Amino acid sequence: MDDLKKILFENQGKIKNIHSKDELDSLKTILLGKNGKINQLFKKLSELENNEKKEFASQLNDLKVQITNSINKKYSEIELSTINQKLKNERIDITLPGREVLSGKIHPVAQVIDEISSIFSEIGFSIEEGPDVESEFNNFTALNTPSDHPARDMHDTFYLDSSKEFLLRTHTSPVQIRTMLKGNSPFKIIAPGRTYRCDSDQTHTPMFHQVEGLHIDENLNMGHLKGCLDYFIKEFFEVKKIKMRFRPSHFPFTEPSAEVDIGYKIKDGKIVIGEGDKWLEILGCGMVHPNVLKNVKVDPSKFQGYAFGMGIDRLAMLKYGINDLRSFFESDCRWLKFFGFDPLDIPTNYRGLSR
């Protein structure tokens, strides 16, 4: 009896002085575990006489209950203490002055893609996308590019293996091929996206953005192409008049082919698009070559169409006065804060595209 009171007194003192859950777990195992002190005392019951056994068992049960209650109470105290300490450490002083909240900005390239998409969607174009890794067939062969064409050279193209079967697309025109192969005429799409070429300077980067346009239907001609581009340029640069000229050129996938220049002038040190005695090249275009239509199983005797392609980064530079293409990809938050757009500034034709 006295021994049991001594065990209770000593261990309640130990429990009271414990301040961590790990220490309490260890003491609980020593006292109440399978091979703990109390279980060892229960095993001694078999050594006692019947009249002693009942009283000793009752005292042991009382001891076990009291120690168990003390340990559970200590668990609650430790948990409460931990929570209070955590609340104290994480307390926020609401009287402190507020910090500057920096809102994110939309990159000019993303903004211009939205502007282009908004303009062309107004005249019935849908948007198509394709993978950055393309097959040689979609990127070159299907687009009527000869096997000895300079564009296929290693110094212009990022090939993914020595077989040259796969590559990083050099333009977004492969999306036109994919679209025509999976569907039926007519087609009226634009395809914005990333493209890759081995080039890097103030106006060129190894990765840049292009948008391709394609319209295939019956009885289309260069007049339709000119009308489409005239509408786009006026809407994009937000001018009422545009001075535009078509210069003969050559692209394997169009015939005839042309490069498009727009007029501009310098006023107060800035480029003013629309009128002027200077010319600025902005895109290439032409009527889709019959061989391209044959490669995608479109009958060139029934369907004709036009295609055009332009650099999105270049358009952004012209419209928003950015003079170095490399700054688009330098991840400078200060640059983005100055040239970027508010997230809710979504381009729409009816209220104006830009800020």
C-alpha positions as CSV (number, residue, x, y, z in Angstrom):
1,M,0.0,0.0,0.0
2,D,2.7,2.4,1.0
3,D,4.8,1.4,-2.0
4,L,1.8,2.3,-4.3
5,K,1.4,5.7,-2.7
6,K,5.1,6.3,-3.1
7,I,4.9,5.4,-6.8
8,L,1.9,7.7,-7.3
9,F,3.6,10.6,-5.5
10,E,6.9,10.3,-7.3
11,N,5.4,10.0,-10.8
12,Q,2.8,12.8,-10.3
13,G,5.8,15.0,-9.5
14,K,7.6,13.9,-12.7
15,I,4.5,14.5,-14.8
16,K,4.1,18.0,-13.3
17,N,7.7,18.9,-14.3
18,I,7.4,17.7,-17.9
19,H,7.1,20.3,-20.6
20,S,7.3,18.4,-23.9
21,K,5.1,15.7,-25.5
22,D,8.1,13.5,-26.2
23,E,9.1,13.4,-22.5
24,L,5.5,12.6,-21.5
25,D,5.3,9.8,-24.1
26,S,8.5,8.3,-22.7
27,L,7.2,8.4,-19.1
28,K,3.8,6.9,-20.2
29,T,5.6,4.0,-21.8
30,I,7.7,3.4,-18.6
31,L,4.6,3.5,-16.4
32,L,1.7,2.1,-18.5
33,G,3.4,0.3,-21.3
34,K,3.2,-3.4,-21.9
35,N,6.4,-4.0,-19.8
36,G,5.8,-0.9,-17.6
37,K,5.9,-0.7,-13.9
38,I,2.2,-1.0,-13.3
39,N,1.8,-4.0,-15.5
40,Q,4.8,-5.6,-13.7
41,L,2.9,-5.0,-10.4
42,F,-0.2,-6.7,-11.8
43,K,1.8,-9.8,-12.6
44,K,2.7,-10.1,-8.8
45,L,-1.0,-10.7,-8.0
46,S,-0.5,-14.4,-8.6
47,E,2.0,-14.5,-5.7
48,L,-0.5,-13.2,-3.2
49,E,-3.1,-15.0,-1.0
50,N,-6.7,-14.7,-2.1
51,N,-7.7,-12.3,0.7
52,E,-4.7,-9.9,-0.2
53,K,-5.1,-10.3,-4.0
54,K,-8.5,-8.5,-4.2
55,E,-7.4,-5.5,-2.1
56,F,-4.1,-5.1,-3.9
57,A,-5.8,-5.4,-7.3
58,S,-8.2,-2.6,-6.3
59,Q,-5.4,-0.4,-5.2
60,L,-3.4,-1.0,-8.4
61,N,-6.5,-0.1,-10.5
62,D,-6.8,3.2,-8.6
63,L,-3.1,3.9,-9.1
64,K,-3.4,3.2,-12.9
65,V,-6.5,5.4,-13.2
66,Q,-4.9,8.3,-11.3
67,I,-1.7,8.2,-13.3
68,T,-3.6,7.9,-16.6
69,N,-5.7,10.9,-15.7
70,S,-2.6,12.9,-14.7
71,I,-0.9,12.0,-18.0
72,N,-4.0,12.9,-20.1
73,K,-4.4,16.2,-18.2
74,K,-0.7,17.0,-18.9
75,Y,-1.2,16.2,-22.6
76,S,-4.0,18.8,-22.7
77,E,-1.8,21.4,-20.9
78,I,1.1,20.9,-23.3
79,E,-1.2,21.1,-26.4
80,L,-2.8,24.3,-25.1
81,S,0.6,25.8,-24.2
82,T,1.9,25.0,-27.8
83,I,-1.1,26.7,-29.3
84,N,-0.8,29.8,-27.1
85,Q,2.9,30.1,-28.0
86,K,2.2,29.8,-31.7
87,L,-0.5,32.4,-31.5
88,K,1.9,34.7,-29.6
89,N,4.7,34.2,-32.2
90,E,2.4,34.7,-35.2
91,R,0.5,37.6,-33.8
92,I,0.0,40.5,-36.4
93,D,0.1,44.0,-35.2
94,I,-2.7,45.6,-37.1
95,T,-1.5,49.1,-36.1
96,L,1.6,48.7,-38.3
97,P,1.6,50.8,-41.5
98,G,0.5,48.8,-44.6
99,R,3.0,47.4,-47.1
100,E,3.0,48.3,-50.8
101,V,1.0,45.7,-52.7
102,L,2.5,45.0,-56.1
103,S,-0.1,43.8,-58.7
104,G,1.0,41.6,-61.6
105,K,1.2,42.9,-65.2
106,I,0.3,41.4,-68.5
107,H,3.3,41.1,-70.8
108,P,3.1,43.2,-74.0
109,V,3.4,40.0,-76.1
110,A,0.4,38.4,-74.4
111,Q,-1.5,41.7,-74.7
112,V,-0.8,41.9,-78.5
113,I,-1.8,38.3,-79.0
114,D,-5.1,39.1,-77.4
115,E,-5.5,42.2,-79.5
116,I,-4.8,40.3,-82.7
117,S,-7.2,37.6,-81.7
118,S,-9.9,40.1,-80.9
119,I,-9.5,41.8,-84.3
120,F,-9.6,38.7,-86.5
121,S,-12.4,37.1,-84.5
122,E,-14.5,40.1,-85.5
123,I,-14.3,39.1,-89.1
124,G,-14.8,35.3,-88.7
125,F,-11.4,33.9,-88.0
126,S,-11.1,31.1,-85.4
127,I,-7.9,30.5,-83.4
128,E,-5.9,27.3,-83.8
129,E,-2.8,26.1,-81.9
130,G,-0.2,23.4,-82.4
131,P,2.9,21.9,-80.7
132,D,6.3,23.7,-80.6
133,V,8.0,20.4,-81.6
134,E,7.1,19.7,-85.2
135,S,7.8,17.0,-87.8
136,E,9.9,17.9,-90.8
137,F,6.9,17.1,-93.0
138,N,4.6,19.7,-91.4
139,N,7.2,22.4,-91.1
140,F,8.8,22.1,-94.5
141,T,7.7,19.4,-97.0
142,A,3.9,20.0,-96.8
143,L,4.6,23.7,-97.2
144,N,6.3,23.1,-100.5
145,T,9.8,23.9,-99.2
146,P,12.4,22.1,-101.4
147,S,15.0,19.8,-99.7
148,D,17.8,22.2,-100.6
149,H,16.1,25.3,-99.4
150,P,18.3,27.5,-97.1
151,A,15.7,27.5,-94.3
152,R,16.4,23.8,-93.7
153,D,20.0,24.4,-92.9
154,M,21.3,23.7,-89.4
155,H,22.3,27.3,-88.8
156,D,18.7,28.4,-89.3
157,T,16.8,25.5,-87.6
158,F,16.9,23.7,-84.2
159,Y,16.8,20.0,-85.1
160,L,16.2,17.6,-82.2
161,D,18.3,14.7,-83.6
162,S,20.7,13.8,-86.4
163,S,17.9,12.3,-88.5
164,K,16.3,15.8,-88.8
165,E,12.9,14.2,-88.5
166,F,11.8,16.5,-85.6
167,L,12.6,20.1,-84.9
168,L,11.5,23.2,-83.1
169,R,9.1,24.8,-85.5
170,T,10.5,27.8,-87.4
171,H,7.1,29.4,-88.0
172,T,3.5,28.7,-87.1
173,S,2.5,27.7,-90.6
174,P,2.6,23.9,-89.6
175,V,-0.6,24.7,-87.7
176,Q,-2.3,25.5,-91.0
177,I,-1.2,22.0,-92.3
178,R,-2.5,20.3,-89.2
179,T,-5.8,22.2,-89.4
180,M,-6.4,21.4,-93.1
181,L,-5.4,17.7,-92.6
182,K,-8.0,17.2,-89.8
183,G,-10.9,19.2,-91.3
184,N,-12.7,20.0,-94.5
185,S,-12.8,23.2,-96.6
186,P,-13.4,26.1,-96.1
187,F,-10.9,27.2,-93.5
188,K,-10.5,30.6,-91.8
189,I,-8.0,30.6,-89.0
190,I,-5.2,32.4,-87.3
191,A,-2.4,30.6,-85.4
192,P,-0.4,32.6,-82.9
193,G,2.4,30.9,-81.0
194,R,6.1,30.5,-80.2
195,T,8.7,29.9,-83.0
196,Y,12.4,29.2,-83.0
197,R,15.4,30.0,-85.2
198,C,19.2,30.3,-84.7
199,D,19.4,34.0,-84.5
200,S,20.1,36.6,-81.8
201,D,20.6,40.4,-82.0
202,Q,18.8,43.6,-81.1
203,T,15.8,42.7,-83.4
204,H,16.1,38.9,-83.4
205,T,15.9,36.2,-80.6
206,P,16.2,32.4,-80.8
207,M,12.6,32.2,-79.6
208,F,10.0,34.6,-80.8
209,H,6.3,34.8,-81.5
210,Q,4.5,34.8,-84.8
211,V,0.9,34.7,-86.0
212,E,-0.2,33.0,-89.2
213,G,-3.4,33.6,-91.0
214,L,-5.1,31.3,-93.5
215,H,-8.4,31.6,-95.4
216,I,-9.3,28.8,-97.9
217,D,-12.6,29.0,-99.8
218,E,-14.0,29.2,-103.3
219,N,-13.2,32.2,-105.5
220,L,-10.8,34.0,-103.2
221,N,-8.2,36.3,-104.6
222,M,-5.5,38.9,-103.7
223,G,-8.2,41.6,-103.3
224,H,-9.7,39.7,-100.4
225,L,-6.2,39.4,-98.9
226,K,-5.6,43.1,-99.2
227,G,-9.0,44.0,-97.7
228,C,-8.3,41.7,-94.8
229,L,-4.9,43.2,-94.0
230,D,-6.1,46.7,-94.5
231,Y,-8.8,46.1,-91.9
232,F,-6.4,44.5,-89.5
233,I,-3.7,47.2,-89.7
234,K,-6.2,50.0,-89.2
235,E,-7.7,48.3,-86.2
236,F,-4.4,47.2,-84.6
237,F,-2.7,50.6,-84.9
238,E,-6.0,52.4,-84.2
239,V,-5.7,54.7,-87.2
240,K,-8.5,55.7,-89.7
241,K,-6.2,55.9,-92.7
242,I,-3.3,53.6,-93.7
243,K,-0.8,53.9,-96.4
244,M,0.0,50.3,-97.5
245,R,2.0,48.8,-100.4
246,F,2.6,45.2,-101.6
247,R,6.1,44.4,-102.9
248,P,6.7,41.2,-104.9
249,S,8.6,38.5,-103.0
250,H,9.0,34.8,-102.8
251,F,7.9,32.2,-100.3
252,P,7.7,28.5,-101.1
253,F,4.2,28.1,-99.8
254,T,2.5,31.0,-101.6
255,E,2.3,32.1,-105.2
256,P,2.1,35.0,-105.9
257,S,3.9,36.2,-102.8
258,A,4.3,39.7,-101.4
259,E,5.8,41.6,-98.5
260,V,3.6,44.4,-97.0
261,D,4.9,47.8,-96.1
262,I,3.1,50.5,-94.2
263,G,3.7,54.2,-94.3
264,Y,5.0,56.1,-91.3
265,K,6.7,59.3,-90.3
266,I,8.8,60.5,-87.3
267,K,7.1,63.1,-85.2
268,D,8.6,64.5,-82.0
269,G,11.0,61.6,-82.0
270,K,8.3,58.9,-82.2
271,I,7.0,56.7,-85.0
272,V,3.6,57.7,-86.3
273,I,1.9,54.8,-88.2
274,G,-0.4,55.4,-91.1
275,E,0.9,58.3,-93.2
276,G,4.3,59.6,-94.2
277,D,7.0,59.3,-96.7
278,K,8.8,56.4,-95.0
279,W,8.0,52.7,-95.4
280,L,8.2,49.9,-92.8
281,E,7.9,46.2,-93.6
282,I,5.5,44.4,-91.2
283,L,4.5,41.1,-92.8
284,G,4.7,38.6,-95.6
285,C,1.7,37.1,-97.5
286,G,0.4,35.6,-100.7
287,M,-2.0,33.2,-102.3
288,V,-1.6,29.6,-101.0
289,H,0.5,27.5,-103.4
290,P,-1.5,24.8,-105.2
291,N,1.1,22.2,-104.1
292,V,0.4,23.0,-100.4
293,L,-3.3,22.4,-101.1
294,K,-2.5,19.1,-102.8
295,N,-0.3,18.0,-99.8
296,V,-3.3,18.4,-97.4
297,K,-5.8,16.8,-99.8
298,V,-7.6,20.0,-100.8
299,D,-8.6,20.3,-104.4
300,P,-6.8,23.4,-105.9
301,S,-9.1,23.5,-108.9
302,K,-12.1,24.2,-106.6
303,F,-10.5,26.0,-103.6
304,Q,-8.1,28.8,-103.4
305,G,-7.0,30.9,-100.5
306,Y,-4.5,33.4,-99.0
307,A,-2.1,33.2,-96.1
308,F,-0.1,35.8,-94.2
309,G,2.4,35.8,-91.3
310,M,3.8,38.5,-89.0
311,G,6.0,38.8,-86.0
312,I,4.0,39.5,-82.8
313,D,7.1,40.8,-81.0
314,R,7.8,43.2,-83.8
315,L,4.2,44.5,-83.8
316,A,4.4,45.1,-80.0
317,M,7.7,47.0,-80.5
318,L,6.1,49.3,-83.1
319,K,2.9,49.9,-81.3
320,Y,4.2,50.5,-77.8
321,G,7.6,52.1,-78.5
322,I,9.9,49.2,-77.4
323,N,13.3,49.5,-79.0
324,D,15.1,46.3,-78.1
325,L,13.5,42.9,-78.7
326,R,15.8,41.2,-76.1
327,S,14.2,43.1,-73.3
328,F,11.0,41.1,-73.9
329,F,12.7,38.0,-72.4
330,E,15.0,39.4,-69.6
331,S,12.4,39.0,-66.8
332,D,13.0,42.5,-65.5
333,C,10.1,43.5,-63.2
334,R,10.8,47.1,-63.7
335,W,10.5,46.8,-67.4
336,L,7.3,44.9,-67.1
337,K,5.9,47.4,-64.6
338,F,6.5,50.2,-67.2
339,F,5.4,48.4,-70.4
340,G,3.0,45.9,-68.9
341,F,-0.9,46.0,-68.9
342,D,-3.4,45.7,-66.1
343,P,-4.8,42.2,-65.8
344,L,-8.4,43.5,-66.4
345,D,-7.4,45.6,-69.4
346,I,-8.8,43.0,-71.9
347,P,-8.6,44.1,-75.5
348,T,-12.0,44.6,-77.3
349,N,-12.7,46.4,-80.6
350,Y,-15.7,48.3,-79.4
351,R,-13.9,50.2,-76.6
352,G,-10.4,50.3,-78.1
353,L,-7.7,47.8,-78.0
354,S,-5.0,49.6,-76.0
355,R,-4.8,51.8,-73.0
